Amino acid sequence: MSDTPDSAVQSVRTYIEQHRAAFLDDLVEWLRIPSVSAQPAHAADVRRSAEWLVAKLKETGFPVAEVWETEGAPAVFAEWPSGEENAPTVLVYGHHDVQPAAREDGWDTDPFDPVIRGNRLHARGAADDKGQVFFHTLGVRAHLALTGRAAPAVNLKLLVEGEEESGSPHFRALVERHRDRLAADAVVVSDTGMWSETTPTVCTGMRGLADCEIELYGPDQDIHSGSFGGAVPNPATVAARIVAALHDEHEHVTIPGFYDGIAELTDAERELIAELPFDEDSWLTTAKSYGTLGEAGYSTLERVWARPTAEVNGIGGGYQGPGGKTIIPSSARLKLSFRLVSGQDPYMIETAVRAWVAARVPAGIRHKITFRAPTRPCLTPLDHPALQSVVRSMSRAFDGAKIRFTREGGSGPAADLQDVLAAPVLFLGISVPSDGWHAPNEKVELDLLLKGVETAAHLWGDLSAALR
């Protein structure tokens, strides 16, 4: 077809409007399945969700759609070859499991009985993440209708996980096992959001995570602080000293080597972050906090998006009951987490933390450090051609609006895809903060959901040209 840009946008919108009702009917049907991966009682529902999606992807036109087994909940894989010998390959990631939800949690209606109120669809998973996965089914059909193609302009693959809300415990192993079938030139993650309804944005990175528990042991039992205090080491005191030494007076992390190799913010990136309409008072209200504090020399958004952190998640030891109990406790423990940015290796951070703690534990205190499986950080360079494809496609969907950039302060499995597949990770999400992920009355704005459909419809042709 020889549509001009304006007519192409209108053609996509006309197609979407013609198929909107059927698309929403299907999404509502999927949302009725309570695919709560964290609750064993819903294991059959998680499987039913995967099987439902496989059937719907085949109906959409994907010639390959399969349930992939893991040691936990099943994932879904689908593939639609372009048919062109030199077409690039794009993998879309999302998840079909959802957070636990019950009416008594504060929902106005049953969380698995979807309700449309005005222009909002309320249900668990409406935004996180079934809605954002499902918009790709109508998006690819709109792409075909626009271009007159029988297959997408890229070799299109989908990987829809079934355990994201349970921490993705088997995801990396799944990706490594199917590395060849998942091979791609770019990965599109549709499990994220935008700044607001009026400020469309593209996420360019997520922080990684390393977290640990430190156990400190002193006497073999609690002992009398009068008889022995001041003469033997106290594990609770050692725990307090470790915590106190974690940051300096500028809130810099003091662990040697912690900042080695990190990707520093450029002046251009800092300017882009500063463009966002950020209101610190509103942010503090959301944070249920009364003041900001963090690494000197950085703004609040820079701290939560682009700087590494060390946080004390828990500290305990000794007597915690009413009144006094004059003892030296036999043990104490700490829980620490480290959010990591591009350039940091979580295993090197683990080594540095172990050495730093060991240097602060005095003779007479035994200690044990246990790290959980880490998550690597990921970052897409602003000048990457695939990222520019996402920006152009989203701008077309939002009537030529300027697309700004954000990052995510949290962590997710996207970094495993980047790491194992050695492909750039792009983020395409249309959810907004008011959607209430993980909260009662989760919803998705239907106008924005259809903007996601539009963006996907334009994206595959743009990426096909950009990645050749």
C-alpha positions in Angstrom: 0.0 0.0 0.0 1.1 3.6 -0.6 -0.4 5.3 2.4 1.0 8.7 3.4 1.9 8.8 7.1 -1.3 10.6 8.0 -3.5 8.1 6.1 -1.6 5.2 7.5 -2.4 6.4 11.0 -6.0 6.7 10.1 -6.1 3.3 8.4 -4.8 1.7 11.6 -7.3 3.5 13.7 -10.2 2.5 11.5 -9.1 -1.1 11.6 -8.8 -1.0 15.4 -12.2 0.6 15.9 -13.8 -2.1 13.7 -12.3 -4.8 15.8 -12.3 -3.1 19.2 -15.4 -4.9 20.6 -14.2 -8.4 19.8 -10.7 -7.5 21.1 -12.1 -6.4 24.4 -14.5 -9.4 24.6 -11.5 -11.7 24.3 -9.4 -9.8 26.8 -12.3 -9.9 29.3 -12.5 -13.7 28.8 -8.8 -14.1 29.6 -9.0 -11.8 32.6 -11.6 -14.1 34.1 -9.0 -16.8 34.5 -7.4 -16.3 38.0 -3.8 -17.1 37.0 -2.2 -16.4 40.4 1.2 -18.0 40.2 2.0 -17.4 43.9 -0.9 -19.6 45.2 -0.7 -23.3 44.6 -4.5 -23.6 44.6 -4.5 -21.6 41.3 -1.8 -23.8 39.5 -4.5 -25.3 37.3 -5.7 -21.7 36.5 -2.2 -20.6 35.5 -2.1 -23.6 33.1 -5.6 -22.8 31.8 -4.4 -19.2 31.1 -1.4 -20.5 29.1 -3.6 -22.8 27.1 -6.1 -20.1 26.4 -3.4 -17.8 25.1 -2.0 -20.5 22.9 -5.4 -21.0 21.3 -5.9 -17.3 20.8 -2.5 -16.7 19.3 -3.2 -19.5 16.8 -6.5 -17.8 16.0 -4.6 -14.5 15.5 -2.5 -16.1 12.9 0.7 -17.3 14.6 1.6 -20.6 12.9 3.5 -21.7 16.0 2.1 -21.3 19.5 3.1 -23.7 22.3 3.0 -24.1 26.0 6.6 -24.3 27.4 7.0 -26.2 30.6 9.2 -25.1 33.5 9.8 -26.6 36.9 7.0 -24.3 38.0 4.3 -22.6 36.0 4.1 -22.9 32.2 5.1 -20.2 29.8 3.8 -19.6 26.2 5.9 -19.3 23.1 4.7 -18.2 19.7 6.4 -17.5 16.4 5.3 -15.9 13.1 8.1 -15.9 10.4 8.2 -13.0 8.1 8.9 -15.1 5.0 11.6 -12.6 4.0 15.2 -14.1 4.0 16.8 -11.0 5.6 14.0 -9.9 7.9 15.1 -9.1 11.4 13.8 -11.0 14.4 11.9 -9.4 17.3 10.9 -11.1 20.5 8.1 -9.7 22.6 8.1 -10.5 26.4 5.3 -10.3 28.8 3.6 -12.5 31.5 0.2 -14.1 31.9 0.3 -14.7 35.7 -1.2 -12.1 38.1 -0.9 -11.0 41.6 -3.2 -12.5 44.3 -6.5 -10.6 44.6 -9.7 -11.0 46.7 -12.8 -8.9 47.1 -12.0 -8.5 50.8 -8.7 -6.8 49.9 -10.7 -3.6 49.1 -12.0 -4.4 45.6 -15.3 -2.7 44.6 -16.1 -5.8 42.6 -14.8 -9.4 42.2 -11.2 -8.9 40.8 -11.7 -11.8 38.3 -15.1 -10.5 37.1 -14.0 -7.7 34.8 -16.0 -4.5 34.8 -15.9 -1.6 32.3 -16.7 1.7 34.0 -16.6 4.6 31.6 -13.4 4.2 29.6 -11.7 2.0 32.2 -11.5 -1.8 32.4 -11.1 -3.0 36.0 -9.8 -6.5 36.8 -6.7 -8.1 38.1 -4.2 -8.3 35.2 -6.0 -5.6 33.2 -2.7 -3.6 33.1 -0.2 -6.0 34.7 0.2 -7.7 32.4 -2.5 -9.4 30.4 -3.8 -6.2 28.8 -0.3 -5.2 27.7 0.4 -8.7 26.3 -2.9 -8.9 24.5 -2.7 -5.6 22.6 0.0 -7.3 20.5 -2.6 -9.6 19.0 -4.7 -6.8 17.5 -1.6 -4.8 16.8 -0.1 -7.4 14.5 -3.4 -7.8 12.7 -3.6 -4.1 12.2 -0.1 -4.1 10.9 -1.0 -6.7 8.3 -4.1 -4.8 7.3 -2.1 -1.6 6.9 0.7 -3.1 4.8 -1.3 -5.8 2.9 1.2 -8.4 4.0 0.3 -12.0 4.8 3.0 -12.1 7.5 4.7 -9.5 9.7 7.5 -7.4 8.4 9.8 -9.0 11.1 10.1 -12.5 12.3 7.9 -12.0 15.3 8.2 -14.1 18.4 6.4 -14.0 21.8 7.5 -15.3 25.2 4.8 -14.9 27.8 6.0 -16.0 31.2 3.9 -17.7 33.9 5.9 -16.9 37.0 6.8 -13.2 36.9 4.7 -12.3 39.9 6.5 -15.1 41.8 9.9 -13.7 41.1 10.6 -15.6 37.8 12.5 -18.4 39.6 12.8 -20.6 36.5 12.8 -17.9 33.8 16.6 -17.7 33.1 16.8 -21.5 32.9 13.9 -21.5 30.4 15.6 -18.8 28.3 18.9 -20.7 28.3 17.3 -24.0 27.4 15.5 -22.4 24.4 18.2 -19.9 23.5 18.3 -20.9 19.8 14.5 -20.7 19.3 14.4 -17.3 21.2 17.3 -15.8 19.3 16.4 -12.2 18.2 17.8 -9.0 17.0 15.8 -7.0 19.6 13.5 -7.7 22.6 10.4 -5.7 23.2 9.2 -5.8 26.8 5.5 -5.0 27.3 5.4 -5.0 31.1 6.0 -1.4 32.0 4.3 1.9 31.8 4.3 5.6 30.9 4.8 8.7 33.0 1.1 9.8 32.7 -1.9 9.9 30.4 -0.7 13.3 29.0 3.1 12.6 28.9 3.8 9.5 26.8 7.2 8.0 27.6 9.4 5.1 26.7 11.4 3.3 29.4 15.1 2.9 28.6 16.4 0.8 31.5 15.8 -1.1 34.7 18.1 -1.5 37.6 19.4 -4.9 38.7 19.2 -6.4 42.1 21.4 -8.3 44.5 20.2 -9.1 48.0 21.4 -11.0 51.0 20.9 -12.0 54.6 23.7 -11.7 57.1 23.6 -13.9 60.2 25.8 -13.0 63.1 26.5 -15.4 66.0 28.2 -14.6 69.3 27.6 -16.6 72.5 26.0 -20.0 72.2 23.1 -18.6 74.2 21.8 -15.3 75.5 24.0 -14.4 78.5 23.9 -11.9 81.4 25.0 -8.4 80.4 26.3 -7.7 83.9 28.4 -10.7 84.2 29.8 -10.7 80.6 29.0 -7.3 79.1 32.0 -5.4 77.9 34.1 -8.5 77.8 32.7 -10.5 74.9 31.5 -9.3 71.5 27.8 -8.5 71.0 26.4 -9.6 67.7 23.6 -7.0 67.8 26.3 -4.3 68.2 28.2 -5.7 65.3 25.0 -5.6 63.2 24.4 -2.0 64.1 28.0 -1.1 63.2 27.7 -2.8 59.8 24.6 -0.8 59.0 26.1 2.4 60.2 29.2 1.9 58.0 27.2 1.2 54.9 27.0 4.9 53.8 29.1 8.0 54.4 27.8 11.4 55.3 27.0 12.1 51.6 24.9 8.9 51.3 27.6 7.2 49.1 27.9 3.5 49.5 31.3 2.8 51.2 31.9 -0.7 50.0 35.2 -0.7 48.0 34.6 -1.2 44.3 30.8 -0.7 44.5 30.8 2.1 41.9 33.4 0.6 39.6 32.4 0.5 35.9 29.0 2.0 36.2 27.4 3.9 33.3 27.4 7.5 34.5 24.5 9.7 33.4 25.4 12.0 30.5 24.5 15.7 30.5 22.0 14.9 27.8 20.3 12.2 29.8 20.1 14.4 32.9 18.5 17.1 30.8 15.9 14.6 29.5 15.0 13.5 33.0 14.7 17.1 34.1 12.2 17.7 31.3 9.6 15.4 33.0 6.9 17.2 35.0 8.0 15.8 38.3 6.4 17.2 41.5 8.4 16.2 44.5 5.6 16.9 47.0 3.3 14.6 45.1 6.0 12.0 44.9 6.5 12.1 48.6 2.8 11.7 49.2 2.9 8.5 47.0 5.9 7.3 49.0 4.1 7.9 52.3 7.3 9.8 53.3 8.1 13.3 54.7 11.4 14.2 53.1 13.9 13.1 50.5 17.4 11.8 51.3 19.9 10.2 49.0 23.2 10.3 47.2 24.6 13.8 47.1 24.7 15.5 43.7 21.7 13.8 42.1 18.0 14.6 41.8 15.3 12.3 43.2 14.5 10.8 39.8 18.2 10.3 39.0 18.6 8.5 42.4 15.8 6.0 41.8 16.4 5.4 38.1 20.1 5.7 37.4 22.1 5.3 40.6 22.9 2.2 42.5 21.8 1.9 46.1 22.3 -0.1 49.3 19.3 -0.5 51.5 18.7 -2.1 54.9 15.6 -4.2 54.5 15.6 -5.6 58.0 17.6 -5.7 61.2 17.0 -7.7 64.3 18.5 -9.5 67.3 18.1 -9.9 71.0 15.1 -9.2 73.1 12.1 -7.5 71.5 9.4 -8.0 74.1 7.9 -5.6 76.7 10.1 -4.3 79.5 13.8 -4.9 79.7 15.9 -8.0 79.5 19.6 -7.3 80.2 21.3 -9.8 78.0 24.0 -10.1 75.3 22.0 -11.8 72.6 23.4 -14.9 71.0 22.6 -13.8 67.4 21.6 -11.0 65.2 20.7 -10.7 61.5 20.5 -8.2 58.7 18.8 -8.2 55.3 20.4 -6.0 52.7 19.5 -5.2 49.1 21.6 -3.5 46.4 19.9 -2.0 43.3 22.4 -2.0 40.5 22.8 0.0 37.3 24.4 -0.7 33.9 28.0 -1.6 34.2 27.7 -3.3 37.6 28.0 -7.1 37.8 25.9 -8.6 40.6 28.4 -11.3 41.2 31.3 -8.8 41.6 29.0 -6.9 44.0 28.5 -10.1 46.0 32.2 -10.7 46.3 32.8 -7.1 47.4 30.0 -7.3 50.0 31.4 -10.5 51.4 34.9 -9.0 51.8 33.6 -5.8 53.3 31.4 -7.6 55.9 34.2 -10.0 56.8 36.5 -7.1 57.5 34.0 -5.7 60.0 33.3 -8.8 62.0 35.5 -9.0 65.1 37.0 -12.2 66.5 34.5 -14.1 68.6 31.7 -13.5 66.1 30.8 -16.1 63.5 28.9 -15.0 60.4 27.1 -16.4 57.4 26.0 -14.5 54.3 23.4 -15.9 51.9 22.7 -14.2 48.6 19.7 -15.0 46.5 19.8 -15.3 42.7 20.5 -11.8 41.3 18.9 -9.8 38.6 21.2 -7.9 36.1 20.6 -4.3 35.2 19.7 -3.4 31.6 20.0 -0.2 29.6 19.1 0.8 26.0 21.3 3.6 24.6 19.2 6.6 23.6 20.7 6.5 20.1 20.0 2.9 19.4 18.1 2.6 16.1 15.6 0.1 17.6 14.7 2.5 20.4 14.2 5.2 17.8 11.7 2.9 16.1 9.7 2.6 19.3 9.8 6.3 19.7 8.6 7.0 16.2 5.8 4.4 16.4 4.5 5.7 19.7 4.6 9.3 18.5 2.4 8.3 15.5 0.0 6.6 17.9 -0.1 9.8 20.1 -0.7 12.2 17.2 2.9 13.4 16.9 3.5 14.0 20.6 7.0 14.3 21.8 8.0 11.0 23.4 10.1 11.5 26.6 12.2 8.9 28.4 12.1 7.3 31.8 13.8 4.4 33.6 12.5 1.9 36.1 13.9 1.9 39.6 12.8 -1.7 40.1 14.1 -4.9 38.6 12.7 -7.6 36.3 13.6 -10.5 34.1 14.2 -8.3 31.1 17.9 -8.3 31.9 18.0 -12.1 31.6 16.8 -11.8 28.0 19.4 -9.1 27.3 22.2 -11.2 28.9 21.4 -14.6 27.5 20.3 -13.5 24.0 22.8 -10.7 23.6 20.0 -8.5 22.2 19.0 -4.9 23.0 15.9 -4.6 25.3 13.2 -2.1 24.4 10.2 -1.2 26.6 6.8 -0.7 25.1 4.1 -0.1 27.8 1.0 2.1 28.0 0.1 1.6 31.7 0.0 4.7 33.9 0.6 5.0 37.7 -3.1 5.3 38.5 -3.7 1.8 37.1 -2.8 0.4 40.5 -0.6 -2.6 39.8 -0.8 -5.1 42.6 -3.5 -3.0 44.3 -7.2 -3.3 44.7 -9.3 -2.1 41.7 -6.5 -2.5 39.2 -7.6 -1.0 35.9 -6.4 -0.1 32.4 -7.3 3.0 30.5 -9.0 1.7 27.3 -7.9 4.7 25.2 -4.3 4.0 26.2 -4.6 0.3 25.7 -5.6 1.0 22.1 -2.7 3.4 21.7 -0.6 0.4 22.5 -2.3 -1.5 19.7 -1.6 1.4 17.4 2.1 1.6 18.4 2.6 -2.1 17.8 0.8 -1.8 14.4 3.4 0.8 13.3 6.4 -0.8 15.0 7.0 -3.9 13.0 7.5 -2.1 9.7 9.7 0.5 11.3 11.9 -2.0 13.1 12.2 -4.1 9.9 13.8 -1.1 8.2 15.8 0.0 11.3 17.4 -3.3 12.0 18.5 -4.3 8.5 
